[in-house]
């Protein structure tokens, strides 16, 4: 007997961020847009001023939305940072 397929559901990640399987293959986007959160975080990481980012996205991404994305990215990094260590940057292995 085969298992019934689970329906992918829209996830509300924050006040401004959602992940909807019907939009951008379920990647996190800003609510009401197809603007990927990852793209905006890349702009932030590149040092682009938030006001400039807001202008570039024609006001479809607000400063508050960028702030939420940064806070959520910080939380994800804090919770999962052990998964991000590239082996070539490990200075010394810890013995368990």
C-alpha positions as CSV (number, residue, x, y, z in Angstrom):
1,X,0.0,0.0,0.0
2,X,1.4,3.4,-0.9
3,X,1.4,6.3,1.4
4,X,-0.8,9.2,0.6
5,X,1.1,12.3,-0.7
6,X,1.3,15.1,1.8
7,X,0.2,18.4,0.4
8,X,2.8,21.1,0.7
9,X,1.4,24.0,2.7
10,X,2.1,27.7,2.8
11,X,4.2,28.5,5.8
12,X,4.1,31.9,7.5
13,X,7.6,32.5,8.6
14,X,7.3,36.0,9.9
15,X,5.2,39.1,9.5
16,X,6.8,39.8,6.1
17,X,8.1,36.4,5.0
18,X,6.3,33.3,3.7
19,X,7.2,30.1,2.0
20,X,4.5,29.1,-0.4
21,X,5.0,26.0,-2.6
22,X,3.0,27.7,-5.4
23,X,5.5,30.6,-5.4
24,X,9.2,30.3,-6.3
25,X,9.2,26.6,-5.6
26,X,8.5,27.2,-1.9
27,X,11.6,29.3,-1.2
28,X,11.1,32.1,1.3
29,X,9.8,35.3,-0.3
30,X,8.5,38.6,1.0
31,X,4.7,38.4,1.5
32,X,2.8,39.4,-1.7
33,X,5.9,39.3,-3.9
34,X,8.1,36.9,-5.8
35,X,11.2,38.5,-4.3
36,X,13.4,35.9,-2.7
37,X,14.6,36.6,0.8
38,X,18.0,35.2,-0.1
39,X,18.4,37.8,-2.8
40,X,17.7,40.6,-0.4
41,X,20.0,39.1,2.2
42,X,22.7,38.9,-0.5
43,X,22.3,42.6,-1.1
44,X,22.6,43.3,2.7
45,X,25.7,41.1,2.8
46,X,27.2,43.1,-0.1
47,X,26.9,46.3,2.0
48,X,24.1,47.9,0.0
49,X,22.3,50.5,2.1
50,X,18.8,49.4,3.1
51,X,17.2,52.5,1.7
52,X,18.8,51.6,-1.7
53,X,17.5,48.0,-1.4
54,X,14.0,49.4,-0.8
55,X,14.3,51.7,-3.8
56,X,15.7,48.9,-6.0
57,X,12.7,46.7,-5.2
58,X,10.4,49.7,-5.8
59,X,9.1,49.7,-2.2
60,X,7.9,46.1,-2.4
61,X,10.4,45.3,0.3
62,X,10.4,47.6,3.3
63,X,13.1,48.3,5.8
64,X,11.0,46.4,8.4
65,X,10.9,43.4,6.1
66,X,14.7,43.5,5.6
67,X,15.1,43.8,9.4
68,X,12.9,40.7,9.9
69,X,14.9,38.8,7.2
70,X,18.2,39.7,9.0
71,X,16.8,38.7,12.4
72,X,15.6,35.3,11.0
73,X,18.9,34.7,9.3
74,X,20.7,35.4,12.5
75,X,18.4,33.0,14.3
76,X,19.0,30.3,11.7
77,X,22.8,30.8,11.8
78,X,22.8,30.6,15.6
79,X,20.7,27.5,15.7
80,X,22.6,25.7,12.9
81,X,26.1,27.2,12.8
82,X,27.6,23.8,13.5
83,X,26.5,22.7,10.0
84,X,28.2,25.6,8.2
85,X,31.8,24.9,9.2
86,X,33.8,24.2,6.0
87,X,36.4,21.4,6.7
88,X,39.2,23.5,5.2
89,X,38.7,26.2,7.9
90,X,38.7,23.9,10.9
91,X,41.8,24.8,13.0
92,X,41.8,21.7,15.2
93,X,39.5,18.7,15.6
94,X,37.8,18.3,18.9
95,X,38.0,14.8,20.3
96,X,34.6,13.6,21.7
